[in-house]
Amino acid sequence: MDEEKELTLVEHLEELRKRLIIISVTFVLSCLIGFWLAPKTLNMIKQQPTAATVDWNLFGYTDGLMIYVKCALILAILITLPVTLWQIWLFVKPGLTEKEAKGTLFYIPISFLLFLFGISFSYFLLFPLMLNFLSNVNTSIGAIETYGIKQYFTLLFNIVLPVGFVFELPVVILFLTNIGLVTPDKLKKMRKVAYFILIIVGVSISPPDFLSDIIIIVPLLLLFEISISVSSWSLKRRERLNITY
């Protein structure tokens, strides 16, 4: 019996190693694609309205290189994400029933779409608000705005990526519900605490003005409420199919 368990453990480790190798190779190849696409992506961003008033100055010899590398890595992460989600699903699939496997397969496209939606929301709505607010503050104190490529993209990356990951909340809650760590009742009981945390997160990543805070906080709270509904749906579905944890 112990030998069988040991063999099973070894097989699991081998399977995990296989999945990690596939993800790593995909990431390396994606980095090559990212480095190829980075100049095109940066030039495309440069043509957007949010960058129209920004002169792409360089205040350090490595500024351009660092932004180029960061852009390439972000593109690589974006390309690798679906493959990573697919490999995670393949790894846990042997421990799932056929119904569970089919039910969790849709996590992959939903997770990727939510991430893209979060990035789009932050780039097209939140980021322009942030730039406008900061520019108004600088103008009000009589400052002359002279920005470089590093300042622009550091602010962009610091806003876009965190919001993209925050938008994964419903899928995370759904997964935790399916493995029995959370329930709709637990989520409802911790609603006040969750709201407080999400408000703190929203205020920290949005410009310090009331309108911008509302624009980012409301979607975060809606995501939490959607997560509760998704958790409730998942639990009822499992009970209907007589699936035990």
N, C-alpha and C positions, 0 to 999 in steps of 0.2 A: 504493500500500500504506500509506504514511504517512498519507495523507488518510483512508483507511478507518479506521485505528487512531485518528486524531484524532476522527473523527466518532463512533466507538464510545465513546471516552472522554467526549465531550460528552454523548452519550446516557446514559451511566452517571451522569454528574453531574446531568443533568436528572431522571433517575429517582430518584436519592438526594434531590434537592431536593424532589421530589414527596412522597416518603415522610416526610421530615422535617416538611414542612408539615402533612401529615395527622396525624402524631403530635403536633405542636405545637397544632393546632386541637383535637384530642381532649383534650389536657391542659388547655387553657384551659376547655373545656366541662366537663371533669371537676372542675376547681377550683370552678366554680359549683355543681355538684352536691355537691362536698365541703363547701363553706360552708353549703349548705342542710342537709346531713346531720350536720354537726359537732355542733350542740347535742344532737340526738337520740342521737348516738353517745356523747358525753361523759356524758349523763344515764344511758344504758344501762350504761356502765362504772361509774358512781357507785353503781349498784345491785348490783354484783357483790360477792361476799364479800371480795375483796382490798381493796376500798375502804370496807368497812363501818366500820372503826375510824379512818378518816382524815377529819378535819374539813377541808372545802374552804376553807381560809383563803387570803386573798390578802395577800401582804406587799409588793406593789408595784402601782402603778396599771396597768401593762402586762402583769401576769402572766396575767390571764384572756384578754386579746387574743392574746398569744403562743401560749398553749396552743390557743386556738380556731383560729388560723392553722395551727399545726403539725398539728393533727388534720385540718383540711381538706386540707392538702397530702398527708398520708399517704393519705387516702381517694382523692384525685385520682390519686396514683401507683398505687394498687391498681386503680382503674378503668381507667387508661391502659395498664397492663402488658400485658394480652392484645392490645390494639390494636398496641402497640409490637412485640411478638413477631410478630404477623401481618404487619406492614409489613416487618420485617427479613426474614421468610421470602419475601415477595413480591419483595423487592429481590434476594435471592440466587437465587431460583428460575430465572431465565433461564440461569444458569450451571450448572444441575444437569440431570442426566438425568431422565427421567420416573420411574424407580425411586427415584432419590435424592430427588426432590421429594416423592414419596409417603412415603418413609422419614423425612424430616425434618419433615414436617407435624405429626407427633404431638409434636414438641418444644414446641409452643405450649401445649396443655392440660397436659402433664406439668410444664412449667416453672411455670405458674401454680398448679397443685395443690401442687407442692413448696413454693412460696413460702407459700401459705396454711397448709400443714401446719407449716412452720417457725414461722410466727407463732402458730398455735394451740398448738404445743408449748411455746413460750417464755412465752406468756401464761397458759396454764392450769396449767403445771407449774413452769417455771423461775422466773417472776416471783413467785408466792406463796412459793417457797422463799427467794428473795432477801429479800422483805419480812420473813418470819418470822425469818430469821437476823439481819438488821439490827436488828429490834425486840428480839430477845433480847439482843443485845450492848448496845443502849442501856439496856435495863432492868437488866442486870447491873451497870452503872456508876452506877445511880441517876439516870439522866437522865429528864427529863419530855419525852415525845414530843409535839411540836406541829408538824405538817406542814401545808404548803400545797399547793394544786393544782399549782404549778410543780414542787415537789420530787417529787410523786407521778408526774406524767406525764413529767418528764424522765428519771426512772429507768425508767419503763415503755418509753418510746420507745428509750432507749439499749440495752435488752435485746431487745425484740421485733424491731426491724428488722434488726439484724446477724444474728440467728439465722435470720430468714427468708431472707436472702441466702445464708447459709452452706449452707442446705438445697438450694440450686441446684447444688451441687457435682456430682452425677451427670450432670446435663444438660450442664454445662460440659465435663466430661471426655468425654462422648459426642460433643459437637461437635468438640472438639480431636482426638479419634480419627478422626472422619470426614474432617477436613481434613489428617490425616497428621502433626500436631504431636506427638501422644503415642501410645504403644502400651501394651498390657498389660504387656509386659516392662519398659518404662521405668518404669511406675508401681510395679511390684513392686520394682525396684531402688531406687527412692526412697521405699519404704515407711517406713523408719526415720525419715528426714527429715520426711516427711509427718506421721507420728504425732507427732513432736516439735512440729511447728508447730501441729497440731490440738489437742494438749494445752495448749500455750501459749494458744491462742485460747479453748479451753474454760475454762481457769482464769481468764482475764481477764474473761470475761463471766458467770461464775457466782459465787455467794457463796463466800467463802473458808472453806468447810468441806468435809470429805472427801466426804460424801454428795452434796452439790450438785455437786461437781466430777465425780463418777462419773456422775451423772444426765445431765450435758451432754456429757462427754467420750465416753462409750460410744456415743451416737448419732452423734457426729462421726466416730469411727473406723469405725462401721458404714457410714456414708455413703461413706467412702473405699473400703472393701472392696466395697461395692455398685458404686461407680464403676469399680473394676477389672473386676468381672464384666460390667458394661455395656460397657466398652471392649473386652473380649475378645469378647463377643457381636457387637458392631458390626464388629470386624475380620474375624471368621469369616464374617459375613454378606456383607461386601464381597468377600471372596475367593471365596465361593460364587457370587456374582453377577458375578464378574470385573470389579469396579469398580476403576479405577485412580485414584490421586490426581492 
